[in-house]
Amino acid sequence: MEKIKINGRWLEEEREVREGVVNAFQQLLSEEQSWKADIEGMQLQRLSNAKAEGPRPGWVHSGLLAILLGVHERGDCGLVQGIFEEKSFAKSLNSTFLVLIPKKGGAEDLGDFRPISPLGGLYKLLANVLANRIKEVLDKVVSPDQNAFVKGRQILDASLIANEVIDYWFKRKEKG
């Protein structure tokens, strides 16, 4: 990349381009969130230790390691094994390279590029493993009033019930 426009300013020297892109993404990713969910006073269901452990599908641990066997050949398997054994991520796991892919021909501005991280593939695999694990206990910890994203419950149920109530009120000429 010979030059790029960041915040309306053209950067042409390699060092300027590199620093400009890094600074733009650091600013974007470090912006403080102004809203946080307040969960004080919520009645959360709890799982017993036996249910929390639960039966683990055999493929979760061994299957992921088998998928990432190529990683072992490159000498990076310690990372994956560490995630399972220590149940934590190294802080440096979030450090990665970004590749800027143009969204259109003649891309000039930083907004014309899509940042792609090679680390995304590892996150997708780990997210899939976690999602499959959570799926086993989700219906036990989610409130019965929650209709979405739980097996056997439909998100449209709430809309249909609300529609029936409104129709009932309308027929009886009541106000809700």
FIKOLZA-1660 file (N, C-alpha, C; in steps of 0.1 Angstrom, whole numbers, plus 5000, padded with zeros to 4 digits):
% residues 176
   i   px   py   pz ch aa at
   1 5009 4988 5000  A  M  N
   1 5000 5000 5000  A  M CA
   1 5009 5012 5000  A  M  C
   2 5008 5020 4990  A  E  N
   2 5016 5032 4988  A  E CA
   2 5011 5044 4997  A  E  C
   3 4998 5046 4997  A  K  N
   3 4993 5057 5005  A  K CA
   3 4978 5054 5009  A  K  C
   4 4974 5061 5019  A  I  N
   4 4960 5059 5024  A  I CA
   4 4955 5072 5030  A  I  C
   5 4942 5074 5030  A  K  N
   5 4936 5085 5036  A  K CA
   5 4930 5081 5049  A  K  C
   6 4934 5087 5060  A  I  N
   6 4929 5084 5073  A  I CA
   6 4924 5097 5079  A  I  C
   7 4911 5098 5083  A  N  N
   7 4906 5110 5088  A  N CA
   7 4908 5122 5079  A  N  C
   8 4907 5121 5066  A  G  N
   8 4908 5131 5057  A  G CA
   8 4923 5135 5054  A  G  C
   9 4932 5129 5059  A  R  N
   9 4947 5132 5058  A  R CA
   9 4954 5121 5050  A  R  C
  10 4961 5124 5040  A  W  N
  10 4968 5114 5032  A  W CA
  10 4981 5111 5039  A  W  C
  11 4984 5098 5040  A  L  N
  11 4996 5093 5046  A  L CA
  11 5004 5085 5035  A  L  C
  12 5016 5089 5032  A  E  N
  12 5023 5083 5021  A  E CA
  12 5035 5075 5025  A  E  C
  13 5042 5079 5035  A  E  N
  13 5054 5072 5039  A  E CA
  13 5050 5059 5046  A  E  C
  14 5058 5048 5045  A  E  N
  14 5054 5035 5050  A  E CA
  14 5052 5036 5065  A  E  C
  15 5061 5043 5072  A  R  N
  15 5060 5044 5087  A  R CA
  15 5047 5052 5091  A  R  C
  16 5044 5063 5083  A  E  N
  16 5032 5070 5086  A  E CA
  16 5019 5062 5084  A  E  C
  17 5019 5054 5073  A  V  N
  17 5008 5045 5070  A  V CA
  17 5006 5035 5081  A  V  C
  18 5017 5029 5085  A  R  N
  18 5016 5018 5095  A  R CA
  18 5011 5024 5108  A  R  C
  19 5017 5035 5112  A  E  N
  19 5013 5042 5125  A  E CA
  19 4998 5047 5124  A  E  C
  20 4995 5053 5113  A  G  N
  20 4981 5058 5111  A  G CA
  20 4971 5047 5112  A  G  C
  21 4973 5036 5106  A  V  N
  21 4964 5025 5106  A  V CA
  21 4963 5019 5120  A  V  C
  22 4974 5017 5127  A  V  N
  22 4974 5012 5140  A  V CA
  22 4967 5021 5150  A  V  C
  23 4970 5034 5149  A  N  N
  23 4963 5044 5158  A  N CA
  23 4948 5044 5155  A  N  C
  24 4944 5044 5143  A  A  N
  24 4930 5044 5140  A  A CA
  24 4923 5032 5146  A  A  C
  25 4928 5020 5145  A  F  N
  25 4922 5008 5151  A  F CA
  25 4923 5008 5166  A  F  C
  26 4934 5013 5171  A  Q  N
  26 4935 5014 5186  A  Q CA
  26 4924 5023 5191  A  Q  C
  27 4922 5034 5185  A  Q  N
  27 4912 5044 5189  A  Q CA
  27 4898 5038 5188  A  Q  C
  28 4895 5031 5177  A  L  N
  28 4882 5024 5174  A  L CA
  28 4880 5014 5185  A  L  C
  29 4890 5005 5188  A  L  N
  29 4888 4994 5197  A  L CA
  29 4889 4997 5211  A  L  C
  30 4894 5009 5215  A  S  N
  30 4895 5013 5229  A  S CA
  30 4885 5023 5234  A  S  C
  31 4875 5026 5225  A  E  N
  31 4865 5035 5229  A  E CA
  31 4857 5029 5241  A  E  C
  32 4854 5037 5251  A  E  N
  32 4847 5032 5263  A  E CA
  32 4832 5031 5260  A  E  C
  33 4827 5020 5264  A  Q  N
  33 4812 5018 5263  A  Q CA
  33 4805 5027 5272  A  Q  C
  34 4794 5034 5267  A  S  N
  34 4787 5043 5276  A  S CA
  34 4775 5036 5283  A  S  C
  35 4772 5024 5279  A  W  N
  35 4761 5017 5285  A  W CA
  35 4765 5003 5289  A  W  C
  36 4761 5000 5301  A  K  N
  36 4763 4986 5307  A  K CA
  36 4750 4981 5312  A  K  C
  37 4748 4968 5310  A  A  N
  37 4736 4962 5316  A  A CA
  37 4736 4962 5331  A  A  C
  38 4725 4964 5337  A  D  N
  38 4723 4964 5351  A  D CA
  38 4716 4951 5355  A  D  C
  39 4723 4942 5362  A  I  N
  39 4717 4929 5365  A  I CA
  39 4714 4928 5380  A  I  C
  40 4715 4939 5387  A  E  N
  40 4712 4939 5401  A  E CA
  40 4698 4935 5403  A  E  C
  41 4695 4926 5413  A  G  N
  41 4682 4922 5416  A  G CA
  41 4676 4911 5407  A  G  C
  42 4683 4907 5397  A  M  N
  42 4677 4897 5388  A  M CA
  42 4678 4883 5396  A  M  C
  43 4667 4876 5394  A  Q  N
  43 4667 4862 5400  A  Q CA
  43 4672 4852 5390  A  Q  C
  44 4684 4848 5392  A  L  N
  44 4691 4839 5382  A  L CA
  44 4690 4825 5387  A  L  C
  45 4686 4816 5378  A  Q  N
  45 4686 4802 5382  A  Q CA
  45 4700 4796 5383  A  Q  C
  46 4703 4787 5392  A  R  N
  46 4716 4781 5394  A  R CA
  46 4716 4767 5390  A  R  C
  47 4727 4762 5385  A  L  N
  47 4729 4748 5383  A  L CA
  47 4736 4741 5394  A  L  C
  48 4733 4729 5397  A  S  N
  48 4740 4721 5407  A  S CA
  48 4754 4718 5400  A  S  C
  49 4764 4715 5409  A  N  N
  49 4777 4712 5403  A  N CA
  49 4776 4700 5394  A  N  C
  50 4768 4690 5397  A  A  N
  50 4767 4678 5388  A  A CA
  50 4761 4682 5374  A  A  C
  51 4751 4691 5374  A  K  N
  51 4745 4695 5361  A  K CA
  51 4755 4705 5354  A  K  C
  52 4762 4713 5362  A  A  N
  52 4772 4722 5355  A  A CA
  52 4783 4714 5348  A  A  C
  53 4787 4703 5354  A  E  N
  53 4798 4695 5348  A  E CA
  53 4791 4688 5336  A  E  C
  54 4780 4681 5339  A  G  N
  54 4773 4674 5329  A  G CA
  54 4781 4665 5320  A  G  C
  55 4774 4657 5312  A  P  N
  55 4781 4648 5302  A  P CA
  55 4787 4657 5291  A  P  C
  56 4800 4655 5288  A  R  N
  56 4806 4662 5278  A  R CA
  56 4807 4653 5265  A  R  C
  57 4803 4659 5254  A  P  N
  57 4804 4651 5242  A  P CA
  57 4819 4648 5239  A  P  C
  58 4822 4636 5236  A  G  N
  58 4836 4631 5235  A  G CA
  58 4843 4639 5224  A  G  C
  59 4837 4644 5214  A  W  N
  59 4844 4651 5203  A  W CA
  59 4848 4665 5207  A  W  C
  60 4843 4671 5217  A  V  N
  60 4846 4685 5220  A  V CA
  60 4861 4687 5222  A  V  C
  61 4867 4680 5231  A  H  N
  61 4881 4682 5234  A  H CA
  61 4890 4676 5223  A  H  C
  62 4888 4663 5221  A  S  N
  62 4896 4655 5212  A  S CA
  62 4894 4660 5197  A  S  C
  63 4881 4663 5194  A  G  N
  63 4878 4667 5181  A  G CA
  63 4884 4680 5177  A  G  C
  64 4884 4690 5186  A  L  N
  64 4891 4703 5183  A  L CA
  64 4906 4701 5182  A  L  C
  65 4912 4693 5190  A  L  N
  65 4926 4690 5189  A  L CA
  65 4929 4683 5176  A  L  C
  66 4920 4674 5171  A  A  N
  66 4922 4667 5159  A  A CA
  66 4921 4677 5147  A  A  C
  67 4912 4687 5148  A  I  N
  67 4910 4697 5137  A  I CA
  67 4923 4705 5137  A  I  C
  68 4928 4708 5148  A  L  N
  68 4940 4717 5149  A  L CA
  68 4953 4709 5149  A  L  C
  69 4953 4697 5144  A  L  N
  69 4965 4689 5144  A  L CA
  69 4976 4696 5136  A  L  C
  70 4972 4702 5125  A  G  N
  70 4982 4710 5117  A  G CA
  70 4989 4720 5126  A  G  C
  71 4982 4726 5136  A  V  N
  71 4989 4735 5144  A  V CA
  71 5000 4729 5152  A  V  C
  72 4998 4716 5156  A  H  N
  72 5008 4709 5164  A  H CA
  72 5021 4707 5155  A  H  C
  73 5019 4705 5142  A  E  N
  73 5030 4703 5134  A  E CA
  73 5039 4716 5133  A  E  C
  74 5032 4727 5134  A  R  N
  74 5039 4740 5134  A  R CA
  74 5045 4744 5147  A  R  C
  75 5042 4736 5158  A  G  N
  75 5047 4738 5171  A  G CA
  75 5039 4748 5179  A  G  C
  76 5026 4750 5175  A  D  N
  76 5017 4759 5183  A  D CA
  76 5007 4752 5191  A  D  C
  77 5008 4739 5192  A  C  N
  77 4997 4731 5199  A  C CA
  77 4996 4735 5214  A  C  C
  78 5007 4740 5220  A  G  N
  78 5007 4744 5234  A  G CA
  78 4996 4754 5237  A  G  C
  79 4994 4763 5227  A  L  N
  79 4984 4773 5229  A  L CA
  79 4970 4767 5230  A  L  C
  80 4967 4757 5222  A  V  N
  80 4954 4751 5222  A  V CA
  80 4952 4742 5235  A  V  C
  81 4963 4735 5238  A  Q  N
  81 4962 4726 5250  A  Q CA
  81 4961 4735 5262  A  Q  C
  82 4968 4746 5262  A  G  N
  82 4967 4755 5274  A  G CA
  82 4953 4761 5276  A  G  C
  83 4946 4763 5266  A  I  N
  83 4932 4768 5267  A  I CA
  83 4924 4758 5274  A  I  C
  84 4925 4745 5270  A  F  N
  84 4917 4735 5277  A  F CA
  84 4922 4731 5291  A  F  C
  85 4935 4730 5293  A  E  N
  85 4940 4726 5305  A  E CA
  85 4939 4737 5316  A  E  C
  86 4943 4749 5312  A  E  N
  86 4943 4760 5322  A  E CA
  86 4930 4768 5323  A  E  C
  87 4921 4765 5313  A  K  N
  87 4908 4772 5312  A  K CA
  87 4910 4787 5312  A  K  C
  88 4920 4792 5305  A  S  N
  88 4922 4806 5304  A  S CA
  88 4930 4809 5291  A  S  C
  89 4929 4821 5287  A  F  N
  89 4936 4825 5275  A  F CA
  89 4948 4834 5279  A  F  C
  90 4959 4832 5272  A  A  N
  90 4970 4841 5274  A  A CA
  90 4966 4855 5269  A  A  C
  91 4970 4865 5276  A  K  N
  91 4966 4879 5272  A  K CA
  91 4971 4882 5258  A  K  C
  92 4982 4877 5254  A  S  N
  92 4988 4879 5241  A  S CA
  92 4980 4873 5230  A  S  C
  93 4970 4865 5233  A  L  N
  93 4962 4858 5223  A  L CA
  93 4954 4869 5215  A  L  C
  94 4951 4880 5221  A  N  N
  94 4944 4890 5214  A  N CA
  94 4953 4899 5205  A  N  C
  95 4966 4897 5206  A  S  N
  95 4975 4904 5197  A  S CA
  95 4975 4896 5184  A  S  C
  96 4973 4903 5173  A  T  N
  96 4973 4897 5160  A  T CA
  96 4977 4906 5149  A  T  C
  97 4979 4901 5137  A  F  N
  97 4981 4909 5125  A  F CA
  97 4967 4912 5119  A  F  C
  98 4966 4924 5113  A  L  N
  98 4954 4927 5105  A  L CA
  98 4958 4928 5091  A  L  C
  99 4950 4922 5082  A  V  N
  99 4952 4924 5068  A  V CA
  99 4941 4933 5063  A  V  C
 100 4944 4943 5055  A  L  N
 100 4934 4952 5050  A  L CA
 100 4930 4948 5036  A  L  C
 101 4918 4943 5034  A  I  N
 101 4912 4939 5021  A  I CA
 101 4904 4950 5016  A  I  C
 102 4906 4954 5003  A  P  N
 102 4898 4965 4998  A  P CA
 102 4884 4960 4996  A  P  C
 103 4874 4968 4999  A  K  N
 103 4860 4965 4997  A  K CA
 103 4856 4968 4983  A  K  C
 104 4863 4977 4976  A  K  N
 104 4860 4981 4962  A  K CA
 104 4873 4984 4955  A  K  C
 105 4872 4985 4942  A  G  N
 105 4884 4989 4934  A  G CA
 105 4887 5004 4937  A  G  C
 106 4899 5007 4936  A  G  N
 106 4903 5021 4938  A  G CA
 106 4902 5025 4953  A  G  C
 107 4903 5016 4962  A  A  N
 107 4901 5020 4976  A  A CA
 107 4912 5029 4980  A  A  C
 108 4909 5040 4987  A  E  N
 108 4918 5050 4991  A  E CA
 108 4918 5053 5006  A  E  C
 109 4905 5054 5011  A  D  N
 109 4903 5058 5025  A  D CA
 109 4903 5045 5034  A  D  C
 110 4907 5047 5046  A  L  N
 110 4907 5035 5055  A  L CA
 110 4894 5028 5056  A  L  C
 111 4883 5036 5055  A  G  N
 111 4870 5030 5055  A  G CA
 111 4866 5021 5043  A  G  C
 112 4875 5022 5033  A  D  N
 112 4873 5014 5020  A  D CA
 112 4879 5000 5022  A  D  C
 113 4885 4998 5033  A  F  N
 113 4892 4985 5035  A  F CA
 113 4884 4977 5046  A  F  C
 114 4885 4964 5045  A  R  N
 114 4879 4955 5055  A  R CA
 114 4890 4949 5063  A  R  C
 115 4891 4951 5076  A  P  N
 115 4902 4944 5084  A  P CA
 115 4899 4930 5086  A  P  C
 116 4908 4921 5083  A  I  N
 116 4907 4907 5085  A  I CA
 116 4918 4902 5094  A  I  C
 117 4915 4894 5104  A  S  N
 117 4925 4889 5113  A  S CA
 117 4926 4874 5111  A  S  C
 118 4938 4868 5109  A  P  N
 118 4939 4854 5109  A  P CA
 118 4935 4847 5121  A  P  C
 119 4935 4854 5132  A  L  N
 119 4931 4848 5145  A  L CA
 119 4916 4845 5146  A  L  C
 120 4908 4851 5137  A  G  N
 120 4894 4849 5136  A  G CA
 120 4890 4834 5135  A  G  C
 121 4898 4826 5128  A  G  N
 121 4895 4812 5126  A  G CA
 121 4896 4804 5140  A  G  C
 122 4906 4808 5148  A  L  N
 122 4908 4801 5161  A  L CA
 122 4896 4805 5170  A  L  C
 123 4892 4818 5170  A  Y  N
 123 4880 4822 5177  A  Y CA
 123 4868 4815 5173  A  Y  C
 124 4866 4813 5160  A  K  N
 124 4854 4806 5155  A  K CA
 124 4853 4792 5160  A  K  C
 125 4865 4785 5160  A  L  N
 125 4865 4771 5165  A  L CA
 125 4862 4771 5180  A  L  C
 126 4868 4780 5188  A  L  N
 126 4866 4780 5202  A  L CA
 126 4851 4784 5205  A  L  C
 127 4846 4793 5197  A  A  N
 127 4832 4798 5199  A  A CA
 127 4822 4786 5196  A  A  C
 128 4825 4778 5186  A  N  N
 128 4817 4767 5183  A  N CA
 128 4817 4756 5194  A  N  C
 129 4829 4754 5200  A  V  N
 129 4830 4744 5211  A  V CA
 129 4822 4750 5223  A  V  C
 130 4823 4762 5226  A  L  N
 130 4816 4768 5238  A  L CA
 130 4801 4769 5235  A  L  C
 131 4797 4772 5223  A  A  N
 131 4783 4772 5220  A  A CA
 131 4776 4758 5221  A  A  C
 132 4783 4748 5217  A  N  N
 132 4778 4734 5218  A  N CA
 132 4777 4730 5233  A  N  C
 133 4787 4735 5241  A  R  N
 133 4786 4732 5255  A  R CA
 133 4775 4739 5262  A  R  C
 134 4773 4752 5259  A  I  N
 134 4762 4760 5265  A  I CA
 134 4749 4755 5261  A  I  C
 135 4748 4750 5249  A  K  N
 135 4735 4745 5244  A  K CA
 135 4729 4734 5253  A  K  C
 136 4738 4726 5259  A  E  N
 136 4734 4715 5268  A  E CA
 136 4727 4720 5280  A  E  C
 137 4730 4732 5285  A  V  N
 137 4725 4737 5298  A  V CA
 137 4716 4749 5297  A  V  C
 138 4715 4755 5285  A  L  N
 138 4708 4768 5283  A  L CA
 138 4694 4767 5288  A  L  C
 139 4687 4757 5285  A  D  N
 139 4673 4756 5289  A  D CA
 139 4671 4755 5304  A  D  C
 140 4681 4751 5311  A  K  N
 140 4681 4749 5326  A  K CA
 140 4683 4762 5333  A  K  C
 141 4690 4772 5327  A  V  N
 141 4693 4784 5334  A  V CA
 141 4686 4796 5329  A  V  C
 142 4680 4795 5317  A  V  N
 142 4672 4807 5311  A  V CA
 142 4658 4807 5317  A  V  C
 143 4653 4818 5320  A  S  N
 143 4640 4820 5326  A  S CA
 143 4629 4814 5316  A  S  C
 144 4619 4808 5322  A  P  N
 144 4608 4802 5314  A  P CA
 144 4601 4813 5306  A  P  C
 145 4603 4826 5310  A  D  N
 145 4596 4837 5302  A  D CA
 145 4604 4840 5290  A  D  C
 146 4616 4836 5289  A  Q  N
 146 4624 4838 5277  A  Q CA
 146 4621 4829 5266  A  Q  C
 147 4617 4834 5254  A  N  N
 147 4612 4825 5244  A  N CA
 147 4622 4823 5232  A  N  C
 148 4632 4830 5232  A  A  N
 148 4641 4829 5220  A  A CA
 148 4654 4821 5224  A  A  C
 149 4659 4815 5214  A  F  N
 149 4672 4808 5215  A  F CA
 149 4673 4796 5224  A  F  C
 150 4662 4791 5228  A  V  N
 150 4662 4779 5236  A  V CA
 150 4654 4768 5229  A  V  C
 151 4660 4756 5228  A  K  N
 151 4653 4745 5221  A  K CA
 151 4639 4743 5227  A  K  C
 152 4630 4741 5218  A  G  N
 152 4616 4739 5222  A  G CA
 152 4608 4751 5224  A  G  C
 153 4614 4763 5224  A  R  N
 153 4607 4776 5225  A  R CA
 153 4608 4784 5213  A  R  C
 154 4598 4791 5209  A  Q  N
 154 4598 4799 5197  A  Q CA
 154 4597 4814 5200  A  Q  C
 155 4606 4822 5193  A  I  N
 155 4606 4836 5196  A  I CA
 155 4592 4842 5192  A  I  C
 156 4585 4836 5182  A  L  N
 156 4572 4841 5177  A  L CA
 156 4561 4839 5187  A  L  C
 157 4563 4830 5197  A  D  N
 157 4552 4827 5207  A  D CA
 157 4548 4840 5214  A  D  C
 158 4558 4848 5218  A  A  N
 158 4554 4860 5225  A  A CA
 158 4546 4870 5216  A  A  C
 159 4550 4871 5204  A  S  N
 159 4542 4879 5195  A  S CA
 159 4528 4874 5193  A  S  C
 160 4527 4861 5191  A  L  N
 160 4514 4855 5189  A  L CA
 160 4505 4857 5201  A  L  C
 161 4510 4855 5213  A  I  N
 161 4503 4857 5225  A  I CA
 161 4498 4872 5227  A  I  C
 162 4507 4881 5224  A  A  N
 162 4504 4895 5225  A  A CA
 162 4493 4899 5215  A  A  C
 163 4494 4893 5203  A  N  N
 163 4483 4895 5193  A  N CA
 163 4470 4890 5197  A  N  C
 164 4470 4878 5203  A  E  N
 164 4457 4872 5208  A  E CA
 164 4451 4881 5219  A  E  C
 165 4460 4886 5228  A  V  N
 165 4455 4895 5239  A  V CA
 165 4448 4907 5233  A  V  C
 166 4455 4913 5224  A  I  N
 166 4450 4926 5217  A  I CA
 166 4437 4923 5210  A  I  C
 167 4436 4912 5203  A  D  N
 167 4423 4908 5196  A  D CA
 167 4412 4906 5206  A  D  C
 168 4416 4899 5218  A  Y  N
 168 4406 4897 5228  A  Y CA
 168 4401 4910 5234  A  Y  C
 169 4410 4920 5237  A  W  N
 169 4406 4933 5242  A  W CA
 169 4397 4940 5231  A  W  C
 170 4402 4939 5219  A  F  N
 170 4394 4946 5208  A  F CA
 170 4380 4941 5207  A  F  C
 171 4378 4928 5208  A  K  N
 171 4365 4922 5206  A  K CA
 171 4356 4926 5218  A  K  C
 172 4362 4927 5230  A  R  N
 172 4355 4931 5242  A  R CA
 172 4354 4946 5244  A  R  C
 173 4360 4953 5235  A  K  N
 173 4361 4968 5235  A  K CA
 173 4367 4973 5248  A  K  C
 174 4378 4966 5252  A  E  N
 174 4385 4970 5264  A  E CA
 174 4398 4978 5260  A  E  C
 175 4403 4986 5269  A  K  N
 175 4416 4993 5266  A  K CA
 175 4426 4986 5274  A  K  C
 176 4438 4985 5269  A  G  N
 176 4449 4978 5276  A  G CA
 176 4459 4988 5279  A  G  C
% end
